[in-house]
Amino acid sequence: MSKFRKDGGKELPAISTASLPDIVFMLLFFFMVSTTMRDVELNVSYVQPQAKELTKLEKKDLVSNIHVGVPLRKFQKTFGSESRIQLNDQFATVDDIQQFIASEREARKEELRNKLTTSLKVDRYTKMGIIVDIKQELRKASALKLNYSALQGAEEN
């Protein structure tokens, strides 16, 4: 009598897939909670300027964006082909900037309001006149933390 049998026809048991739906739903829930959706739909197109020395913003939730650029083709019949200001999802004028900054501050907690940064995302071919006007309105609204959005440029020797 032999203690060890050799069963040549023994197969591996099937893998249990009972916990697979739980894992799939757990992953789905994780990505739903951790993903943020884009808040603003761009109505202007812009080519970001390049810069040599850049600093990355640490807290993007404390940033209000002002987009300046040429309106998209579907808006050019209404707004023309000159650079326009976009605040949130709407075209705006320079006079609307103070109200925009006030509403952005009201949307934040009181202890974070003085840490709000305004980021200008401006087309590289926009004339400086509109940028100077925006900066003047930001000064009137006491929004003195200003950031210019740019891409990393190539080093020139």
C-alpha positions as CSV (number, residue, x, y, z in Angstrom):
1,M,0.0,0.0,0.0
2,S,1.2,3.4,-0.9
3,K,0.7,6.5,1.2
4,F,1.0,8.9,-1.7
5,R,-1.4,8.6,-4.6
6,K,-0.7,10.1,-7.9
7,D,-3.8,11.3,-9.4
8,G,-2.9,12.5,-12.9
9,G,-6.4,13.7,-13.8
10,K,-6.9,16.2,-11.0
11,E,-7.9,19.7,-12.2
12,L,-7.6,23.0,-10.5
13,P,-10.8,24.3,-8.9
14,A,-12.5,27.3,-10.7
15,I,-11.7,30.8,-9.5
16,S,-14.5,32.2,-7.5
17,T,-15.9,35.4,-9.0
18,A,-18.4,36.1,-6.2
19,S,-16.4,39.1,-4.9
20,L,-15.7,40.6,-8.3
21,P,-18.8,42.9,-8.4
22,D,-17.9,44.2,-5.0
23,I,-14.4,45.2,-6.2
24,V,-15.8,46.8,-9.3
25,F,-18.3,48.9,-7.4
26,M,-15.6,49.9,-4.8
27,L,-13.4,51.1,-7.6
28,L,-16.3,52.9,-9.3
29,F,-17.2,54.6,-6.0
30,F,-13.5,55.6,-5.4
31,F,-13.2,57.3,-8.8
32,M,-16.6,59.0,-8.5
33,V,-15.6,60.6,-5.2
34,S,-12.0,61.5,-6.1
35,T,-12.6,63.0,-9.6
36,T,-13.5,66.6,-10.0
37,M,-15.4,67.8,-13.0
38,R,-14.4,70.9,-15.0
39,D,-16.4,73.8,-13.7
40,V,-16.1,76.2,-16.6
41,E,-16.6,75.6,-20.3
42,L,-14.2,77.7,-22.3
43,N,-15.8,80.1,-24.8
44,V,-12.5,81.7,-25.7
45,S,-9.4,80.1,-27.3
46,Y,-6.0,81.1,-26.1
47,V,-2.4,80.1,-26.7
48,Q,-0.6,80.3,-23.4
49,P,2.6,82.3,-23.4
50,Q,5.9,80.7,-22.5
51,A,8.0,81.6,-19.5
52,K,11.4,80.5,-18.1
53,E,10.8,80.7,-14.3
54,L,7.5,79.2,-13.2
55,T,6.0,78.4,-9.8
56,K,3.2,75.9,-9.5
57,L,0.1,76.9,-7.6
58,E,-0.3,74.9,-4.4
59,K,-4.0,75.3,-3.6
60,K,-6.0,75.4,-6.8
61,D,-9.3,75.6,-5.0
62,L,-8.3,79.1,-3.9
63,V,-7.8,80.3,-7.4
64,S,-10.3,82.3,-9.5
65,N,-9.6,82.2,-13.2
66,I,-10.1,85.1,-15.7
67,H,-9.8,83.9,-19.3
68,V,-8.9,86.4,-22.0
69,G,-8.7,85.4,-25.7
70,V,-10.4,85.3,-29.0
71,P,-14.0,84.0,-28.9
72,L,-14.6,80.5,-30.4
73,R,-16.0,80.5,-34.0
74,K,-19.5,79.9,-32.8
75,F,-19.4,83.1,-30.8
76,Q,-17.5,85.3,-33.3
77,K,-20.6,86.5,-35.1
78,T,-22.0,87.9,-31.8
79,F,-18.8,89.0,-30.1
80,G,-16.3,89.6,-33.0
81,S,-12.8,88.4,-33.3
82,E,-11.1,90.7,-30.9
83,S,-9.9,89.4,-27.5
84,R,-12.7,89.1,-24.9
85,I,-12.9,88.4,-21.2
86,Q,-14.6,85.3,-19.9
87,L,-15.7,85.0,-16.3
88,N,-17.0,81.6,-15.4
89,D,-19.2,80.5,-18.4
90,Q,-20.0,84.0,-19.7
91,F,-18.4,86.7,-21.6
92,A,-18.0,89.8,-19.6
93,T,-16.7,93.4,-19.7
94,V,-14.0,95.0,-17.5
95,D,-16.7,96.5,-15.4
96,D,-18.0,93.0,-14.4
97,I,-14.7,92.0,-12.8
98,Q,-15.3,93.7,-9.4
99,Q,-18.6,91.9,-9.0
100,F,-17.0,88.6,-10.1
101,I,-14.3,88.9,-7.4
102,A,-16.9,89.8,-4.8
103,S,-19.0,86.7,-5.7
104,E,-15.8,84.5,-5.6
105,R,-15.0,85.8,-2.2
106,E,-18.5,85.1,-0.9
107,A,-18.3,81.5,-2.2
108,R,-15.3,80.8,0.1
109,K,-15.1,80.4,3.8
110,E,-14.3,83.6,5.7
111,E,-10.9,82.5,6.8
112,L,-9.9,81.7,3.2
113,R,-11.1,84.9,1.6
114,N,-7.8,86.8,2.0
115,K,-5.9,83.8,0.5
116,L,-7.8,84.0,-2.8
117,T,-5.5,84.2,-5.9
118,T,-6.7,85.5,-9.3
119,S,-5.1,83.8,-12.2
120,L,-5.1,85.5,-15.6
121,K,-5.2,82.9,-18.5
122,V,-4.5,85.2,-21.4
123,D,-3.8,84.5,-25.0
124,R,-0.2,85.4,-25.9
125,Y,-1.4,87.7,-28.7
126,T,-3.8,89.8,-26.6
127,K,-3.0,93.5,-26.5
128,M,-1.7,94.8,-23.2
129,G,-4.5,97.4,-23.0
130,I,-7.1,94.9,-21.9
131,I,-4.7,93.3,-19.4
132,V,-3.9,96.7,-17.8
133,D,-7.7,97.4,-17.6
134,I,-8.2,94.1,-15.9
135,K,-5.4,94.8,-13.4
136,Q,-6.9,98.2,-12.6
137,E,-10.3,96.6,-11.8
138,L,-8.6,93.9,-9.7
139,R,-6.9,96.7,-7.7
140,K,-10.2,98.4,-7.1
141,A,-11.6,95.1,-5.9
142,S,-8.6,94.6,-3.6
143,A,-7.6,91.4,-5.4
144,L,-3.9,91.9,-5.1
145,K,-2.7,88.3,-5.4
146,L,-2.3,87.9,-9.1
147,N,-0.9,85.0,-11.2
148,Y,-0.2,84.9,-14.9
149,S,-0.7,81.4,-16.3
150,A,2.1,80.3,-18.7
151,L,3.8,77.2,-20.1
152,Q,7.4,76.2,-19.4
153,G,9.5,77.7,-22.2
154,A,12.7,76.4,-23.7
155,E,16.0,77.5,-22.2
156,E,17.9,79.9,-24.4
157,N,21.7,80.1,-24.3
